[in-house]
Amino acid sequence: MTQSTPRRGFASDNNAGVHPVIMEAIQKCNMGHVIGYGDDPYTQQAIKTFRRLFGLDTGVYFVYGGTGANVTGLQVMLKPYQAVLCAETAHIYVDECGAPEKFTGCKLIPVPTEDGKLRIEQLQPYLAMQGFEHHVQPAVISVSQPTEMGTVYTVDELIELSSFAKKHGMLLHIDGARIANAAAYLNLTFKEITRDAGADVLSFGGTKNGMMFGEAVLIFNPRLQNDFKYIRKQGMQLHSKMRFIAAQFEAYLQDDLWLANARHANKMAQLLAQKINEIDEIKITQKVESNGVFAVVPKRLIEPLRKEYFFYTWNESKNEVRWMTSFDTTEEDVENFAQTIRRILKNNLT
Ligand SMILES: Cc1ncc(COP(=O)(O)O)c(C=O)c1O
């Protein structure tokens, strides 16, 4: 039986396969027996690598996925009467089926934002809740880096947020499901854009940039180190065959595979934006700073295009769509996609 390879699309970097180097690492560590639950040489090595990148006292904990990383990472930062301030577009608020609320018992407070970023002027009003027993107590600011709108916080913007958090007795959580794309865009190290910018806890992603599964919760704040291992297990995120996450991360971080993949995905997004900008009827709505392109398109484009390339409409009321590139997107993919858009617009004039 012959099988055709499905076409690469622009719906999500989650739709991409696994980078061959990662696949090889999974295969290579699939030998013999090692102790489960992280007490194995692969996990110890990957923890060492993370500590070399982020500081020797970093708490490094592997988990299954991004939602699990966010939920457990937030849980270690919160008491049930406390609350998280996050962008109204935040994955934790919109796309995790209420898991953060369910497992932390805390309220998430969505803050309106045009570009996915939080700024201290927007957070200031919530300070009025502090100290009043009838209100939940804002205790964590959670940002996504890059944001869900593809924009990237500068280090100065993050420092402003973390200083504000500290000044008002709060902590900073970063959802870094695509942290590699942000580091590649800013041309800075992981540490410079997270720990050095004042983050207390980071959800460190790998799946969207070439891994098969597995994320890491990195804990920088020494006060939060002791409890996490219990929270991870109780939160169903302790992988018994941990070596298969660890070996992926080791391959991902060694020789800067993460950087090559993220740079490539970002470059393909720039190319896609350039092609889209040449089409008069489409308007890009957000700065393209990572691997996502957001655009308002004519309504008549959406369904026919979706038949050829699946993708998500981001905002139905505005006909705003999200297109994402991946580590394996090619220039030819971008060209074919742009040509398909042009053809559909030309053939469906009304
Ligand atoms: C910004 C962000 N955070 C977290 C996640 C959660 O990842 P997962 O689907 O692995 O739970 C995603 C997934 O798309 C994401 O885009």
The ligand as an ORCA input file, in Angstrom:
! r2SCAN-3c Opt
* xyz 0 1
  C       1.289     29.575     24.688
  C       0.959     28.143     24.976
  N       1.079     27.680     26.224
  C       0.795     26.415     26.546
  C       0.366     25.519     25.599
  C      -0.043     24.145     26.061
  O       0.580     23.086     25.504
  P      -0.110     21.626     25.461
  O      -1.047     21.641     24.341
  O       1.087     20.749     25.293
  O      -0.764     21.367     26.765
  C       0.220     25.938     24.267
  C      -0.251     24.997     23.222
  O      -0.586     25.328     22.130
  C       0.511     27.292     23.958
  O       0.336     27.762     22.709
*
